[in-house]
């Protein structure tokens, strides 16, 4: 099999600017990818890489690269979800009994939340991440996910109810945030 290599002439200043952006923003983009994919490291890496590849192709024309790449990530995750279809629940082993003093309450909640988010659908996860992690208003989320504000509201409500069902220990934390 023969592959031809596509040669693209790139301005060195543009390439340097893109490299600096990727270097500076990769950790934050990986955290977002991790949240959007329900904690799957490999899927998060694929999501960030796909978004950065799309950004690289339009680097000169993009005024706000951070916002642009995040938008790509949100939409790409929804596209993958629609293409692949809904996945079954993620099977996880029971967590070990809680040791007495070597864990904090926050880290326990983070682990429970990560596992619960992984059991939501990608669309439910995306809505919750955008609403509570990114702190975006409902109308902006609706625009990003190409749905109505009512759909965002109902998905948020159902997603929080599902989180309460999956992880009852989060109920007190979810009451504070809603």
C-alpha positions as CSV (number, residue, x, y, z in Angstrom):
1,X,0.0,0.0,0.0
2,X,1.3,3.4,-0.9
3,X,0.6,6.6,0.9
4,X,1.3,10.1,-0.4
5,X,2.4,12.7,2.1
6,X,0.5,16.0,1.9
7,X,2.9,18.8,2.1
8,X,1.5,22.0,3.5
9,X,3.4,25.3,3.5
10,X,3.0,26.8,7.0
11,X,4.2,30.2,8.1
12,X,6.7,29.7,10.9
13,X,5.0,32.3,13.1
14,X,1.7,30.6,12.7
15,X,3.2,27.2,13.6
16,X,4.9,28.7,16.6
17,X,1.7,30.3,17.8
18,X,-0.2,27.1,17.4
19,X,2.5,25.1,19.3
20,X,2.4,27.6,22.1
21,X,-1.4,27.4,22.3
22,X,-1.3,23.6,22.4
23,X,1.4,23.6,25.0
24,X,-0.4,26.1,27.3
25,X,-3.9,24.8,26.9
26,X,-3.5,21.0,26.6
27,X,-4.0,20.2,30.3
28,X,-7.2,22.2,30.5
29,X,-8.5,20.7,27.2
30,X,-7.6,17.2,28.5
31,X,-9.6,17.8,31.7
32,X,-12.6,18.9,29.6
33,X,-12.1,15.9,27.3
34,X,-11.9,13.6,30.3
35,X,-15.2,15.0,31.6
36,X,-17.0,14.8,28.3
37,X,-16.0,11.2,27.7
38,X,-17.0,10.0,31.1
39,X,-13.4,9.5,32.4
40,X,-12.1,7.5,29.4
41,X,-8.5,8.6,29.0
42,X,-8.1,7.2,25.5
43,X,-11.3,8.7,24.2
44,X,-10.4,12.0,25.8
45,X,-7.0,12.0,24.1
46,X,-8.7,11.2,20.8
47,X,-11.3,14.0,21.3
48,X,-8.6,16.6,22.1
49,X,-6.4,15.4,19.1
50,X,-9.4,15.6,16.7
51,X,-10.3,19.1,17.9
52,X,-6.7,20.4,17.7
53,X,-6.4,18.9,14.2
54,X,-9.5,20.9,13.1
55,X,-8.2,24.0,14.8
56,X,-4.8,23.6,13.1
57,X,-6.4,23.6,9.7
58,X,-8.1,27.0,10.4
59,X,-5.5,28.5,12.8
60,X,-5.0,31.7,10.8
61,X,-8.7,32.5,10.6
62,X,-9.7,31.8,14.2
63,X,-9.8,34.8,16.5
64,X,-10.5,32.9,19.8
65,X,-8.8,29.5,19.6
66,X,-9.7,28.4,23.1
67,X,-13.5,28.9,22.5
68,X,-13.2,27.4,19.0
69,X,-11.5,24.2,20.1
70,X,-13.9,23.8,23.0
71,X,-16.8,24.2,20.7
72,X,-15.3,21.6,18.4
73,X,-14.9,19.2,21.3
74,X,-18.5,19.5,22.4
75,X,-19.8,19.0,18.9
76,X,-17.4,16.2,18.1
77,X,-18.4,14.3,21.3
78,X,-22.1,14.6,20.4
79,X,-21.3,13.5,16.8
80,X,-19.4,10.4,18.0
81,X,-22.3,9.6,20.4
82,X,-24.8,9.9,17.5
83,X,-22.6,7.8,15.2
84,X,-21.8,5.0,17.5
85,X,-25.1,5.0,19.3
86,X,-25.6,4.6,23.0
87,X,-23.2,2.4,24.8
88,X,-24.1,0.0,27.6
89,X,-23.3,0.8,31.2
90,X,-19.6,0.7,32.2
91,X,-19.0,-2.2,34.5
92,X,-16.8,-1.4,37.4
93,X,-15.7,-3.3,40.4
94,X,-17.0,-2.4,43.8
95,X,-14.9,0.3,45.4
96,X,-12.9,-0.9,48.4
97,X,-14.1,-0.1,51.9
98,X,-13.3,3.4,53.0
99,X,-10.0,3.6,54.9
100,X,-10.2,5.7,58.1
101,X,-8.0,8.8,57.7
102,X,-6.0,8.6,54.4
103,X,-8.7,10.0,52.1
104,X,-10.5,13.3,52.2
105,X,-14.2,13.8,51.6
106,X,-13.6,15.7,48.4
107,X,-11.5,13.0,46.8
108,X,-14.1,10.4,47.6
109,X,-16.8,12.6,46.1
110,X,-14.7,13.1,43.0
111,X,-14.3,9.4,42.5
112,X,-18.0,8.7,43.0
113,X,-18.9,11.5,40.6
114,X,-16.4,10.3,38.0
115,X,-17.9,6.8,38.1
116,X,-21.5,8.2,38.1
117,X,-20.7,10.5,35.1
118,X,-19.3,7.5,33.2
119,X,-22.6,5.7,33.5
120,X,-24.6,8.6,31.9
121,X,-25.1,8.9,28.2
122,X,-22.7,11.1,26.4
123,X,-25.4,13.7,25.8
124,X,-26.3,13.8,29.5
125,X,-22.7,14.1,30.4
126,X,-22.1,16.9,27.9
127,X,-25.1,18.9,29.2
128,X,-23.9,18.5,32.8
129,X,-20.3,19.4,32.0
130,X,-21.3,22.4,30.0
131,X,-23.8,23.6,32.7
132,X,-21.9,23.0,35.9
133,X,-18.2,22.5,35.0
134,X,-18.0,25.1,32.2
135,X,-20.8,27.2,33.9
136,X,-22.5,28.1,30.6
137,X,-26.1,29.4,30.4
138,X,-28.8,27.2,29.0
139,X,-29.2,29.1,25.7
140,X,-25.5,28.8,25.0
141,X,-25.5,25.1,25.6
142,X,-28.5,24.7,23.3
143,X,-26.6,26.5,20.6
144,X,-23.5,24.4,21.1
145,X,-25.4,21.1,21.1
146,X,-27.9,22.2,18.3
147,X,-31.0,21.6,20.4
148,X,-33.6,23.7,22.1
149,X,-33.3,25.4,25.5
150,X,-36.2,23.1,26.7
151,X,-34.2,20.1,25.7
152,X,-31.2,21.4,27.7
153,X,-33.4,21.9,30.7
154,X,-35.1,18.5,30.6
155,X,-31.8,16.7,29.9
156,X,-30.3,18.5,32.9
157,X,-33.2,17.6,35.1
158,X,-33.1,13.9,34.0
159,X,-29.3,13.7,34.2
160,X,-29.3,15.0,37.8
161,X,-32.1,12.6,38.7
162,X,-30.1,9.8,37.2
163,X,-27.0,10.8,39.1
164,X,-29.0,10.8,42.4
165,X,-30.2,7.3,41.5
166,X,-26.7,6.0,40.5
167,X,-24.9,7.6,43.4
168,X,-27.2,8.4,46.3
169,X,-24.2,9.6,48.3
170,X,-24.0,12.5,45.9
171,X,-27.6,13.6,46.8
172,X,-26.6,16.2,49.3
173,X,-24.0,17.7,46.9
174,X,-26.4,17.8,44.0
175,X,-29.0,19.6,46.1
176,X,-26.5,22.4,46.7
177,X,-25.7,22.8,43.0
178,X,-29.3,22.8,41.7
